[in-house]
Amino acid sequence: MNWVEITIISVLAIWFVVTFFYQFFPEKMGIYTARFDIFRLIPGFQLFSGDLRNFSLLYRDKMQNDEFGEWREIPLFIQRKWYNVIWNAESVEIEAIGSLVDDLARLSERKKDISERFIYRSILRYVLIQASKNVSARQFKIEENFADEVTKKTVFCSEVHKL
Amino acid sequence: MTPFAEVNQTIEWTTRLVCFSVLIGFLEQLFNFREFAEGETFDWNFLKTHASFSQRRRMVLKLANLFFENRRWLLLLMIGSALAVFLIFFPTYQFLLLGVFFIVGLENFRLSPLGTDTPNRLNLVITGALLLRQIEPSETITYFCLIFIALESCLSYFTAGFVKLLNQNWRQGLGLEQVFQKESNGITTTLTTFFKKQTNFIKVFNYFIIAFECSFPFALIIGKPYFLFFIIGGFVFHLSNAIFLGLNRYLWSWIATYPALIFISQR
């Protein structure tokens, strides 16, 4: 074995060992990987391991006569088609928003003032671009849906934002 | 004869499959090009306000601005797609993986404010290993590169199984049902409606998935032909996830590790 081979094998070994420890100490190591691993070379494989909760995103409009309309849901899913096994482009944006809604709902349970956070602003932007007529302001909320498919609980309600 | 008994064939198919996975990811983004316009979800001027960019050194930000500006980024995705297509047909031009690796890495960086993209992270691991092999494509390095990919694959299954074992819902047999409830929300195909009603069936599968994922590393030592149980089982598992949960890119990223797994398992 020459020194090039030894170097490459060492890199592969270190890469694997760091990935291995990252699986079991993601929070501790995450402080360093978030800072230094900008390409995300260290993958996390903790799939579907968290507390799975089902959230919905809703908004309501304040009309120009100052009355609020009904809460309307923005679907965070798409009706699946047979070809989605290979191609699922329609869900790219919705998946990103769904993930942000999940994060915001959980964050709102831990912290109070979150209106300056990136996730809040992202969802607000998404809510504000929904089609509207004669609307002066808009508000959104996140509801948690429970397994019985009937019970719902408001987890977070935003301020009213002028359009 | 079992496929992937020969090393060059294994490297070529790993390259093809990982490039296919990358290509799907790039094309799905290009298909959503409107969302990269100003004021939309993937607009760079908005994404860069996230702390993962705004708190970086000025030089990193300058480089990010250079690559991530909306139109330039779409152009990079087109270049990445062209490279991936080329490598699917001509996988021996391994040096082109450098371009794929670089663009996938940038994609992970650009989209980091919106959450992690696990398939892309695995794609980066695979392309990274293939690129390291390209520096010194000797028999020893090729072997270590394939071991690395196979080990990463086994680690991914084991971790996914182990963390489920630590989760109370999964231990009580409710984990899969919850995944189904959440991920198939609003999906009303005949099959999903059928499975939603089969709670006992889902419970059995809940435990089977944990056992399957935790025992997956045995694929490397169990020998021929038994390792095929894990390969076929893994394929069916990812295919089901793609069908029922819409996780299409996971299927292709994980399958890209299978040629290396099959190659190592036969030794």
Interface residues (C-beta under 8 A of the other chain):
Chain A: M1 N2 V4 E5 I8 I9 V11 L12 W15 F16 T19 F20 Q23 F24 A34 I38 F39 R40 L41 I42 P43 G44 F45 Q46 L47 F48 S49 G50 D51 L52 R53 N54 P75 L76 F77 I78 Q79 R80 N84 V85 I86 W87 N88 A89 S91 V92 E93 A96 I97 S99 L100 D103 F118 R121 S122 R125 Y126 I129 N145 A147
Chain B: I24 L27 E28 Q29 F31 N32 E35 G39 E40 T41 F42 F46 T49 H50 A51 S52 V60 V104 G105 L106 N108 F109 L111 S112 P113 L114 G115 T116 D117 T118 N120 R121 L122 L124 V125 G128 A129 L132 R133 I135 E136 S138 T140 I141 F144 C145 F148 L151 E152 L155 S156 Y157 T159 A160 F162 V163 K164 L166 N167 N169 W170 G175 E177 Q178 V179 Q181 K182 N185 G186 I187 T188 T189 L239 A242 I243 G246 N248 R249 L251
